Amino acid sequence: MRITFNQSGFDELLTGSFAQGLVDDEADRLAGRANAVASTTDPAATEPYYEVEDGSDNKRARRRVRAAGARAMKHEAKTNALQKALGQ
């Protein structure tokens, strides 16, 4: 038996609007959980510490949740909020 894969079909599944929506939803949930960790600075931060960034290419839908600046990086170093958010 010979199986022929439709590579363009796989690419469409992995980059299409449905895949984009799935990774958007999960990245937004992760960023929300990480941003829910209490502020470690005084005065407390008024902006979210973590943001979602598009990391897609022509092969896969991807998102990155990253610290939104130097203050956010210090928050992450103290709290490990992203790591904790992954475990929830």
Summary of the structure (lengths in Angstrom):
residues: 88
radius of gyration: 17.4
end to end distance: 44.5
largest distance: 67.3
contacts: 209
relative contact order: 0.19
helix: 50%
strand: 11%
